[in-house]
Amino acid sequence: MLGHVMRAGVVGLWCVLAPGLGAQASPDSARWVRYRAYQQVGELLDDTRIVPHWMPDGASFWYTSGSSQDREIRRVDAATGRATPMFDVARLRAALTDARHQEPAGRGVPFAAFAVAGPGVVQFELEGRSWRLDLSTYAVTRVTAPDAFADVIGILGSERSRVTPQPFWQETFTGIGEMRAMERASPDGRWFVSTRDYNLAIRAAVDGRATMLTADGSADVRWIVETGRWNPWSPNGQRLLASKVDVRGVAKIPTVQWLKPLEELQEVLTIPAGGTMENDQPYVVDINGRTPVKLALGETRDCYVVFLGWTPDSKRVLVAKYNRLMNRVDVYAADAISGETRVILTEESKTFLTNQHEVVSSTDLPFTMFPDGSGFVWRSERDGWDQLYRYDLNGTLVTRLTQGAFPVLDVVRIDQASGWVYFSANGDPSRPYDTHLYRVSLGGGRQQQLTQGNGVHRVSMSPTGTHFIDTYSTPAVPPRTELRRVDGALVSEVGGADISRLQKIGYTPSREYVVKAADGVTDLWVTMHFPADFDSTRKYPVVEYIYGGPQIVTRPLEFEAAPGISQSAYNRALAQLGFVVLTLDARGTPWRSKAFHDVIFHNWGNFEMADHAGAIRQLGARLPFMDLSRVGIWGRSWGAHYAVRALAQANDLYKVASAEFPGFDPGGGDLYEIYLGLPGDNPQLYNTANPILLAPKVRGKLLLVSGLNDTGTMRELAKMSDALVQIGFQHDLMVYANTSHSPMGRVAAYNEEQRTQFLVRHLRP
């Protein structure tokens, strides 16, 4: 029936219900209408999140508001906060009509973005063509490539393609396979770097021709350049930091592409817990053809090497080398000419300093260089909370910058001229997940909070550092945007989200609650979503969305306002069918104290469900509308891991679980090593952390979902399903072809509908 629904198209997807759903859903079709609308909640909100674009001089910024039919672009003076139209819409539309011989679509500004092309001149795209507008005369001219003849005969390619980063493919994160990357432009825009056939290449913007920088790369020892997470180019554009990666001995996972005329077998590198890691050796590569210079980092096997930055003079490059368990890091300053290095900072932890998600596959680095290269700010949990420390480039601690029982999240800006470090932190003890902007003197001392109001504050600082724009919200309060001076003084309120269209179809604000962890002492925060027609005198089944992985915070902290479908938007949509849907971050997750996070260390599988189930029971005792006889849970990746744990370790509460694209077996990946140690050293810890061994304890209704090309976890779904089959436990199973760890497009829509029907069928809202 589900397949028939998908073939029937989008309308059929929502109008045709699976067996067992119709009797429950048909009497209240308004719920399904709201459910569908809430899945795209961003389309029901106007001006939800103002996206500021600072003008080059930093004296003003512009933003877009309104729909595509009546779009406005407004310019705000930073000194006064006065907002005025960026364009005379009537003159703009008339000029475009004359230049194009047809009227632009809509009634407002027909484009959503523009670039400053010179004094009083802007450039924008309209229907695939580039145009320039003189703001003094409103003369519009089409921008044409200077080499149109070359475009036609195809000798050099179009100018636009030559100066635009082009995609390339390389395998940079084991377990996923080759990923699409984009070339990275040199600081002067003359070159674009990428890899080709396991070697480094640069492409000239002037003619589009490629020059190979290396020739010794192979499938076993390959050149890799990172172009997304950081910029490999030296400031002078003459050198690159790249890596030569030895993957010999690294395990490979076979995966099959099933939807081609004939099946096609591929192999993807992976690192099982305790297995052979790739050996990542960084080099400085001169684009003028000199021999690449190897950085003298000593042994790099069983290590993670992370690029931190270049000094402004391009003479030195800084890298961090984390050991395999990520409980030690050495920061090296390397000479770009000789490759000679010296260690300028070493830090160790009895548990872990960070994790692979933060510093290997993301950019949450604890290092920020001073603009003049004289030193850096280092973020450390050495005293039990993430705080900031100032070092000179010799590695001497100059001063501790911040103090307090709160975590610093990141450095936003270092203003050496004025003597300030601006940073974001969760500094409100009464609301420990609210993020504010602060500043502290470069000499240390008392930090100053610059943003006001509950919620997560996201700021955009002006290029000159004199002002910032602050957008903030809570799960219940829609976003507001303010313009403030750099000292925190309010200049003006720029705007706020309009939720009137959402309110017309029905809206009950989400709520936040505080409960105790299983230790009876630690506070846990919960966000709960409600049906639009919520009635506290009625009983509602409960669905928990869980992730639970120790590297991120999952609980919604802001008002969901993004366009398209997100997990938070889905959970709020799911509530419209008659559920209360909640999410919490238990102990063992970040953004709190080091002690709060360290509960996961050598303890995986022992406490999590006690925290989650205990939180729901506490809420049920306080909130009689929660029907604790009908509790379900769903999650993806590590969330699927914990969803199955719920049916095994707390099946007196949880009755239904959808476990999607699961990560079950801790022996299957090196991501577990920093929490459990190596399997040869701690086999019992790995057994405790393995929910497949809990299969005999699983009760209730279980849906297992994965993708045939999810090389990281498909085998783990197979192991769990087989364990359940061996004991005769009936469960639902769904696998998708041509799908990896995250479903996309029609598969994602199908999977959402399948999950929804599964929860409705068994929890009966």
PyMOL commands that set and color helices and strands:
alter all, ss='L'
color gray80, all
select helices_A, chain A and resi 2-7+9-15+22-39+41-44+89-100+148-153+159-162+356-359+500-505+567-575+594-598+608-622+638-649+666-668+670-676+683-688+691-697+714-726+745-763
alter helices_A, ss='H'
color red, helices_A
select strands_A, chain A and resi 53-54+60-65+72-77+83-85+115-118+121-126+129-134+139-142+167-170+179-182+184-185+191-196+199-204+210-212+221-224+239-246+251-257+264-270+279-286+293-294+303-310+316-323+328-335+341-348+367-369+375-380+387-392+397-400+408-415+420-425+436-441+448-449+456-461+467-473+480-485+490-496+511-516+523-529+540-545+580-584+626-636+654-660+701-707+732-736
alter strands_A, ss='S'
color yellow, strands_A
deselect
rebuild
show_as cartoon
